Each structure stands twice: as C-alpha cells, then as structure tokens.
Amino acid sequence: MFNVGPAELLVIFVIALLVFGPNKLPEVGRQVGRAVSEFRRIQASVRDEVRDVFEPVYGGEPPRLPPKAQPDALAGGPTQGGDDDHPIEAPDADDDADADDAGPDAAGR
C-alpha cells in the first residue's frame, strides 16, 4: 500500500512521540487502529453490496472492458471484403491538396 521502510517508520514514531508525548501515545495508537479497522469493515461492506447488485445482472462475473487495439495490430490497416491480399490504401497527399484547392463548393458541401 505505502512504500514506508523501517527508517521512515522510526521517524514517524519519533515525531508522534514528540507531538503527543509518552502518556498519550498509546491512546492515539488505539484510536488509529480502531479507525483503520472501521475503514476496512466499511470497505468490505461496500464491496459486498456492489457484488450483490452486479451478480444477478452479469452472472457473478463483473463486466470486463474490451482490450485496447494495439498499434502493431493496426499497422497493416483494414482490408476490403475480408481479403488479406488487397488492403485498403490511404489517399495520396496530392489527392488531398487537389480537393482543398477546389474549394468547399466542389466538394459538394
């Protein structure tokens, strides 16, 4: 969850000891422990509630998004009529320039 090592924990403990003092530190620790426990309980309750709502709709399995199309898979481009021997060709740059020179009326707009 958090990337906290032993040195960081020691620093946090020393700062807490200085802020709260040795008499109040055990009480603060108990309150933090109770808060974390309550948070986990609420999180489990919400997870179970969401599962109960989606289970009848999706048959127990949550919905999955389709995988993104990979750029390598699209490098060949789409094909006409399912024939892999004749890929659709992109228009030449010269064709685009001719259409732009003709104006919007020539394009049928």
Steps between C-alpha positions, in 0.01 A plus 500: 500500500754759615869474431614568858816335623633454853686834499185689402297322769760596761483866393118494514511340846746759634292788363183350650679456831608865499155628399279287726737411781562159658177500705262564211676298229340160590153657493567659160627165370180327612286766332694466174465119518123528555468745210690268263288204614178696443619611157572138398160387627320772301708419191405130521134595548500722190681232297241240601214738420638572152553128440138429603375762253709386203480124552144454367568730204832354385473145633750536780779631280560877493494661156831517317598771256630384162879527465636804324602453139875470472674737258698207354177317418371802311823556304379289206173689483153366429431285197221509242248219505701288740769434235843546657671530162347840421529748790320832483742766388519841660439796265811671370599839635458641147133394493433694822670809365288492181178477701603794718584715198159441346322670792197397705254522207688242296492255791119506498458675832 
